Amino acid sequence: MAVVAGLVRRPLEQVSGLLLRRRFHRTAPAALQVTVRDAINQGMDEELERDEKVFLLGEEVAQYDGAYKVSRGLWKKYGDKRIIDTPISEVSLSSGSRPLRRHAGLRPICEFMTFNFSMQAIDQVINSAAKTYYMSGGLQSVPIVFRGPNGASAGVAAQHSQCFAAWYGHCPGLKVVSPWSSEDAKGLIKSAIRDNNPVVVLENELMYGVPFELPAEAQSKDFLIPIGKAKIERQGTHITIVSHSRPVGHCLEAATVLSKEGIECEVINMRTIRPMDIETIEASVMKTTHLITVEGGWPQFGIGAEICARIMEGPAFNFLDAPAVRVTGADVPMPYAKILEDNSVPQVKDIIFAIKKTLNI
């Protein structure tokens, strides 16, 4: 009571100053964990809400919420006119969106249940979507997104395990992005939807359920990741590792292991396959003087082959202290047996071996 009485007798300014000087313990806010699946869903939801010309179509994307539940809740929110179930036919899915886009000025998002099935629609993607702007003399833009899971999954064998990054990255007129984290997934899908060019979004089935911390800025409805810009996920000084999609996580694991041995790896998440951010890769190679590339696709004419060629042709070549090394999927159709499957895609141990080989350790 004496303390209270003392406070009452003091001038108000002194009491306020005393309270301001007190130290209050504040618990740090819990990090927001968001899966890649939910990040894509959130990005599409925000763009559907922002622009009434955006709509989603694909096999089982509406009432069933998508084969991988990426479109969960969107049909209930936006209805049959904007979330459209198509026949089980990739040809009708991709070609059916073209007249809607051309005559109504709409912005379709076409979901392939897997990019392995996109081969059924390759004519519409390559010969129509990718070439229309050029062949119309710049009069007819093609704001369309082709998205879905790409690359190796688990136990689905040769016809459902291919990486199409090099296939679509080869074609002028397309933009091709390949997200790894939830931040990548949300920022890139939103940028793809807003882009006036056809954009291929190569997701990964095994990453859909993986949670990542979503930064505060990525939680904004205005958050975008520019297409054509890579991200340095880990700073390093001894060797540059360039990758995209799921193997980025393997590269970071390998970098963590090697850091205990005094080897500091710089890990670059490409994010975009086409247009490739070669400037970021060159700057890193000039710093570290060593390079390896990691991808899940086949080695011949792959993403790693293109990166190595661009480095050889550019200013970073003279900075290399050793030949660049590629870590890729095996040059075989994907086996079904698990032990063979594991040996057909890059593992952390393969990346560590390649790094030590390049550094001559």
Salt bridges, closest charged atoms under 4 A:
ASP45 OD1 - LYS77 NZ 2.97
GLU46 OE2 - LYS186 NZ 3.06
GLU46 OE1 - LYS190 NZ 2.91
GLU47 OE1 - ARG50 NH1 3.59
GLU47 OE2 - LYS190 NZ 2.66
GLU47 OE1 - ARG194 NE 2.97
GLU49 OE2 - LYS77 NZ 3.54
GLU49 OE1 - LYS221 NZ 2.81
GLU111 OE1 - ARG147 NH1 2.64
GLU183 OE1 - LYS231 NZ 3.54
GLU183 OE2 - ARG271 NH2 3.67
ASP184 OD1 - ARG271 NE 2.67
ASP195 OD2 - LYS175 NZ 2.85
GLU203 OE2 - ARG147 NE 2.66
GLU233 OE1 - LYS231 NZ 3.82
GLU261 OE1 - LYS356 NZ 3.18
GLU264 OE1 - ARG234 NH2 3.64
GLU266 OE1 - LYS287 NZ 2.55
ASP277 OD2 - LYS229 NZ 3.75
GLU306 OE2 - ARG310 NH1 3.25
ASP342 OD2 - LYS338 NZ 2.82
ASP350 OD1 - LYS349 NZ 3.34
